[in-house]
Amino acid sequence: MSLLAPQQRIITRCCQSSSAGLGASSPRLSSSVLVHGGAGPVSAYGLRAARSRSNPVQASPPGASETDGFADVLVIGGGPAGAWAALGAAASGARSVVLVDKGYCGTSGATAPANTGAWYVPPEGDARERAIEARFARSGGLAHRTWMERVLDATYTQIDQLAAWGYPFPLDDSGLQYRANLRGPDYMHFLRRQIRRAGVRVLDHSPALELLVSDGVVAGARGYSRQQDAPWAVRAGAVVLASGGCAFLSKALGCDVNTGDGYLMAAEAGADLSGMEFSAQYGISPAYASVTKGLPFFWATFTRESGEEIDSRGDRMLAVARALREGPVYAVLDRASPETQRWLRDGQPNCFLPHDRLGIDPFRQRFPVALRLEGTVRGSGGIRVVDEGCGTSVPGLYAAGDAASRELIVGSSSGGGSPNAAWAISSGTWAGRAAAQFAAALGDGAAARRVRAAGTAGLRPSGRAGGIEAREVIELVQQEMLPLDKNLFRRGDQIEASVGRLERAWEDAAAHLHAGGVAQVRAREAAAMLATARFCYRSALARAESRGLHRRTDLPDTDPGQTHHLIAGGLSAVWVEPYRRPHPRGDLA
């Protein structure tokens, strides 16, 4: 993989807009200082400026915006999928790649604070075939073996590339590198260094708020820089959404940035989603902590307050959930041998910090546990990809990682752990490459396209602005999505009631939710969470059965006739319809 040198920069300052809406007042470019040393001008953020002399940008129509600069590929999201997308785009000849992150690329998101396994399976022998069949058996018939094969192949190749770059994999007892595990902090710090070496420009603390579109083609994005307290806008040849899933601000570790922003932006541009009913994924955590790593609980004994042991064989999470409906639940990791205890502490140190701070020995003392919603972060729903380059149903827009549906490799089950890690690596790489190719095909004319901002709720209310706050919207969404009795143990009449409340909330938010300055970020998070909840419950209502992460107490059986995907879209009126993905082997999977 070639590494691209940084390009020439042009340093700009962006005047802050006096209004949240691009249609009202646009950020303008002020004086610039040219710094020589490359092939093309790039802004202070590393944006290749539109070549205004040879390709003048025409005046934008009402409701459209001027931009700070141009990039061949814009990546939204700085987790592993975003990093691999940026690397893929740079290696595929993109002259300029910009990555924007809501937090600090390398430390934000669900991967950075945790260890994760990787679906790393050598090609020799029948190991891959066995891995595929084992995963497919849990997929509810909705996974696709050819996509599993592609993911395993790409993950193996890219993890070996990590080793070639010098990533410090741990050694096993025989002195060989163990490449099936990635330590989150080290992994993300290493990826940040690699994307910087590849010439990618990183905008930290710069959440994206909305996409820019040109005649039905995604052509960039607009956001807000927290550090500069000013809006930014980037025209781009293609955009990769790697903005993560949605955990509904449940306080699951690393998930406070995962509010479904990419789902809302994609839907506003006309893209559809898939598998949103498979979003009722909860993680077990100490009641006083946010860590939802499930590995230590493999050695746990769960008890009620009385001390009565809970039978947790099979699905531990479901067993704990059922018991929590009746009262407090406790755990003690008393089944771990001394050697296993040392291994857990060495390999999962953040799991034990909350215990240590309270002076609790989790291997000998029981502690209260809770369930935290992980939603689509470790569920499988997301933006539907329509081709092998992870393109969406809208030209110029690509999806990767948790922002994209993972049904292709896990079906109706959770993608948490190694499948998600492998999907981030492979889908990120494919999306970055495809985005670079799309941008190259547009040529220099991409920078001169007339664009409009696609954002709706939270940015451009259809009615009189005000009267509803982001906090109110978030609280309402959480009241519908967090409780076990509504989301985990679903029932038709309850889903219908939740849908009604969410639809009324959307009408209010679309008409009145608005904020200025940095408050736009929270307003858009609220709108995104609300839109995501609507997609989840509308899809749950349409799937009249139980399958995988979608559990209907009123319809507990799996219906073979519903072995299909459900795709959803729309905002003013959410639609859901069945979809059976064509497969080269002639069957669904």
N, C-alpha and C positions, 0 to 999 in steps of 0.2 A: 504494500500500500504506500503510495507516494505521499509525501508531506508537502503541502503548498506553502510557499513563503508568504509572509504578510505583504499586502499590497500597499500602495501609496495612500496616505491619509489626507483628508481635508478636515480640519477641525472646525466644527460649527457650534453655535449656540442656538437653542430652540426657545423662542419666546413662548411663555406659557399662555395657553388659551384661556380666555375669560369665561368660557362655557364648556361644559362637559361634552356637548355635541359638536362633532366636526362640522356639521352643517351650519352651525351658528358662528363659529369662529375657529379658524384653523391655525395650528402652529406654523410659524414662518421662519425661514432661514435668515439669519442676520449675517454679519461680516464673517468671512472665512479666512483662515491662514493656510496656505499651501505648504505641505511638507513633502519634499521630493524623496524619491527612493523606491518606486515601484511601477506597476503597469497601469494603474488606474486610480482615480481619486476615491478616497474612503473617508467617511466622516469620523468624528471623535469616537463614535461607538463602533467604528470599523465598517461603516456602510459605504459601499461604492456609490458615489454620487451620480445621479443621472447626468449624462453628458448633454448639458443644456445647449451647447453651441451646435453640435452636429445633429442632435435629436432633441429639439426643444420640447418641453412638456407643455401641452396645451392647457389652457385655463380649465379648471375643473368646473363641472356643472354644479348647480345648487345641491347642497347635501353631500358633496364630495370634498376631499381634503387635499392640501398640499402635503408633501412628505419630507422627512428629514434626509432621506437618501434612498439608495437602491442596493439590493443584494440579490444575487442569483437565487440563493436558497435562504429562506428564513425558517429557523427551527424554533418552535414555541415549546419550552420545557427543558429543564436542565438535569433531569434524572438520567439513568442509564440509556433509555431509549433515545432521548434527545441527543446525548453525547454520541451514541453510535450513528444516529442520523447525520449529525454534523460531520463526523469522520467519513461516512459513506459519501456524502455530497462532495466534500473536499477531494477525496480520492478519485471521484468520477469526473473531475475537471471543472467543477464550479469555481468561477473566478473569485467569488466572494460569498462567504457563508456567515450568517449572523445567528447566534443563539441567544434567545431572551429567556430569563428565568424569573419566576415570581420571588424566589429566595436567592440564595447564593449557590450557583452551580457547583456541585461537589459536596454540599452539606445539606441541602434541602431535599424533601421527599422521603418516601417510605424505605428506600434502599440504604440511604446514607447512614442511618443510625443502627443498622442491623446486619447480621450475617445472612447470607442466602445461599442455598444450594444452587447448582447449575445443572441443567439437563445435558450433561456432558457424557456422551456415550461413544466409545471408539467404534469405528466402522467394521472392525474385524469380527468374524463369527456372526452369531445370530443375536448379539446383545441388543442391537437396535430394534430388531423385529420384536423381541420380547418386551422391550420398553414401550414400544408403540401399542402392542396388544394389551399390556397392563393398563396403560393410560386410557385406551379406547374403551375398555370394559367399564370404566367409571364415568364415561362421557354422556350417558343417556342416549347413545346412538347418534350424537350430533357432531362429533369430531370428524376430521377428515385425514385419513392416513397419509395421503400425499403431502399435505401441509405439515404433518408431524415429521415426515421424512426430510422435508426441506428445512424445518427448524432445527432438527438434530444435526443435519449436515452443516448449516450455516453457523450454528453455535459452536460446533467442534472446531471449525476453521477459525472463527474469530477469537475463541479462547486461546487457541494455539498462537494466534497473532498477539494476544496479550502477553503470553510468555515470551515471544520473540522480542517484544518491546521492553521486556524486563520487569513485568509485574511479579511481585514476590509471593508466588504461590507457596503454601506450606509444604513441608516434606512429610511423606509417610514413613512408616517404620523401616522400609527398605531404602530410604534416602531419595525416593523419586517424588517429583512434584505431584501434589494432589490437586487436580484442576477442577474438581466437581464442587468446589465451595469458593465463594467470594466474600471476603470480609468487607462489609459495606463501606466503612469510612476510608479504608485503604483503596478500595476499588474505585470509589467516586473521586477521590483525590487524584488517583492515577489517571482516570479518564479526563479530568479537567486539564491536567498537564498535556495529555495527548492532543486534545482539541486545540489548545493554544499553540502547540507546536505545529499543528496542521494549518495554522493561519486563520482559524475561526475566531471571530470577534464575539465576545461574551458580554451581554448586558445583564448584570446582576441586579436583583431587586427592581426588576422592570416588568411587572406582570402585563401580559397582553389582555386587552379589553374586548377587541372585536377584529374581525377580518375585513380586508378591503377586497372588493370584487370589481371586475371589469367585464361587462357583457356575459355574465354567468360564469366567469373564470376567476378563481381566487388569485389575487394579485398583491397580497401583502397583509399587513396588520397594523393596528394602532394600539398603544398602551400607555402606561404611566410609569415614569421613573421615580421611585421613592427617594432615591438619594439626591436627585436634582430637583425634586418637587416640580416636575414639568412633564407634559405629554410627549410621547414620541410616536412616530409613524414611519413605517418602512415599506416601501414598494418592493416587490420581489417577483422573480420569475415563477417561483413555486413556494408553497408553505407546507411544512411538516408539523402536524399537531402531535406533540409528545407530552402533553400537559397533565397526564395522569388520569386516574379515575375519580370517584367521588366517595368519600367516607362520611359526608354530612357533618363535619366538625364534631365527630364523636370522641375526640381526644385519643384516638389510636395513634401510637407512636409514629411520627413522621408524616402524618396524614393531614395536618392542618392546612397544607397548601393544596390538597386534593379535594376541590369543591365542584368538580364537573365543568370547569370553565370551557374546556375544549368541546364538550358535548353541545353546549349552548352556541358557541361560535360556529360549529359545524352545521347545526340545524338552521341557524340564521342564514347560512350561505346556501342551504338547500340540500345538505347531505343527510343521509339516513343512518339509523343506528340498528344494532342487532343484539338480541339476547339480554335485553335490559331487565327481564324478569329474573335473571340469574344474578341477583344483586343482594340477596339476604345472607351474606356471609358475615359471621360474627367471630371474633377472636377472644379466647380466654385470657384474662389478665388478672394480676392481683388487684383487688378493689381500690387500692391506694396508688396504682401505677397505670401507665399508659402502654406498657410493653405487652404486645399480643403475640409474641413468639410462642408457638405451640409445642416446640420440641421438649422443653423441660417437663411438661405435663404428661409426657409418655410414661414417666416414672411416678406419677402422682396417685394418691388415694384421695378420693373426694368424699366428703361427709356432709351431712346436714348439721344444723346447730346442735342437735341432740347427740351427735356422734355417730348416728346411723350411717353406714357406708352406702354410697351411691354406686350402682352398677354402671360403670363407664365403659364397658366393653363395647366395641363397635364405634359409633360416632360419639366421641367424648363431648363435643360441643353441644350436641342435641341433648345428651343426658344431663349436662349441667344446666342447660336452658330449661328443661322440664322441671328440674328441682328448684331453680330460682323462681319459678312461678309460685312456689309454695313457701319459700322462705330463704334465708341466707344459706350459702354454700361455702365450704372451706376445702382447702387442699393442703397436702403435705407431700413433699417429694421423697417419701420414705422407701421407695422401691429402687432407688439409685444406689449402687454399690459405691464404696469410697473412691474407686478408680473412676467410675462414671461421674461422680460429684466433681472431681478435679477436672475431668474433661469438659463438663458443662460450664464450669466457671471459667475455664480458659477460652472455650469457644464461644460462649454467649455471655460475656461479662455484663452487658447492660441489663440482662434479665435479673441480675442479682443485686444491682445497686439499690433499688427501692427497698429490698429486704434489709440490706446491710445498714442503710440509713436509719431504719427503725429498730435495729438490733434484733431482727428476727432471723433465726436459722431455718430456712425453708425445708431443709432435709429432716428436721426433727420437730419443728413447731408448725402447727397448721395456721393458715392465713386465709382471710376472706378473698373470694374471687368474684369477678364480674365478667360480663360479656360486653365487648365494645364492637359496634358496627364497623366493619371494614368495607362494606358496600361493593362497588365495582373495582376497588383497588385490588381485592383478592377474590372478587367474583369473576365473571367471565364476560359480561356485557360491555358494549362500547360502540364506537363508530364502526360502521360496516366497511370492510375493505373489499374491493371488487376485482382486484387483479393481483398478480404475483409481486408487483411493486408496491403493494399496500396503498394504492390509490383509492380514493373514496368515490362516491357517485357524483362528485363535483370536480371538473377539470382543475388542475393546479393545486389540489388539496390532497395531502397524504396523511395517514394516521399511523402511529406506532406506539408500542408499549401498552400501558393500561388505558390510554385514550382510545385504543382500538379494541374491537371485540376479540376475545381469545377463544371463542367457540370453536374455531378451526382446529385447535389443538387440545382443548379440554372439554368441549361441549358444554353440558349443563353443570359441570362440577367446578370446584374452585381451581383457579390457576395459581394460587398462592405458593410461594417457594420456587422450586427449580423450573417448572413450566413458565411462570411469569418472567423469571430471569432470562431464560432462553428466548422467550418471545421478545423481550426488550432488545436483546442483542440482535436477533435476526430481523425482526420487523423494522427496527431502527436503521439497520444497514440497508435493507431493501428500499425503504422509503427515501432515505437520503440519496441513494443512487438514482432512483427513478425521478425524484424531484430535480436533481441536477440535469438529467437528460431532458426533462420537460422544459426546463429553463433554457437549455442550450438550443432547443428547437425553436423557441420564440425569437431568439436573436436579440439584437440591441433594441428592437422596437418595444420590448417588454417594459423598458423604463419610461416610455412615453405614453403608456396606456392611460386613458381616462378611468378613474376609479371612483367608487362610492363606498362609504362606510356601511357595513351591514348590521351593526348593533342595534338592538331594540330595547328591551326592558332594562331599566337602570341607567340608560344613556339618553334615549329619546322617547319619553313617554308620549303615548297617543292622546292623552288628555292633559288636564291641568296638573303640573308637577307639584308634588308634595302631598302630605297627608298620610304617607306610609313610609316607614323607615326600614332599612336593611335588617336591623335587629329583629323587628317584628316578623319579617318574612322568614328569617332563619329559624326563629323559635317555632313558628307554625310548621315548617318543614320537618324539624326535628321531632315535634310531637307526633307526626305521622310516620316517620321513618325509623326512629330509634327503638321504640318499644317492641319487645319480643312478641307480644300478643297481636300486634298489627303487622309486623314485617316478617318475622321468622315463622310464626304459626298463622298463616294467612287463611282467611275465610272470605267467600265471595261477597257477602253483604258488607263486611268490614272494608274490603278493598273498594267497593263502590262508594261507601261513605267517605273514605280517604280521598278518592278521586274527586268527589264533589267539592270537598274543602280545598283541595289543591287547585282545582279549576277556578274557583271563585278567587282564590289568592292570586292566580296568574292574571286574571282580568284586572284586578286592582293594581298589581305590580306593573303590568304592561301599560296601564293608563297613567299611573301616578309616580312610580318609583323613580327617583332621580337624585343625583348627587354631583357635586363639583369637586375639583382637585383630587387629592389622593382618596377621598371618600368614595370616588367612583369605583375603586377596587372592591370595596366591601359591598357596594350596591350590586355590582356585577356578580360577585360570588353568591349573593343571596338569590339573584335571578337564575344563576346556573344551577344551584341546588334545587330550586323550585322546578325548573325545567326537567332536571334529572329525575326528581321524584315522580313527576307526571309520566315520563317515559317508563319508569320502573313499574308503577302501578297500573298504567294502561296496558302494558305488556302482560303483567301478572293476571289481569282480569281476562285477557284474551286467551291465555293458556289454561284451558279448563281441565286440568289434571295436575298431578304432582310429578316433577322430574328434576333430579339433581338438587340444586340450591333453591328451587321453586317448590315450596311445600304448601299444599292446600289441605287444611283439615277437613273441609267439606268435600274434597275430591282427592282422597289419599292415594288412589291408584294411578299408575302410568298407562296412558292410552297409546298403543302402538300406532294408531292413526294420526297422532300428533307428533310423529318423529320428523319434525321440520323446524326450521328457524322462524322466529318472529322478527320482522323488521318494523321499525317505527320512525316517524318523522313528523314534521310540522310543529308549529308553536301556537298560533292562534287556535288551531284545532289539531290535536294530536291524533294521528292515524296509526293503526297497527294492522299488519297483514302477514299471512304465512308465506314462507319462501323456502323452496327446496333447492339448495345449491347444486348446480350441475357438477358431476364428478367424472373424471376420465375413465374410471373403472365401471361406470354405468350404474352405480348405486349412490346413496346419499353420502356414505362415509368411505 
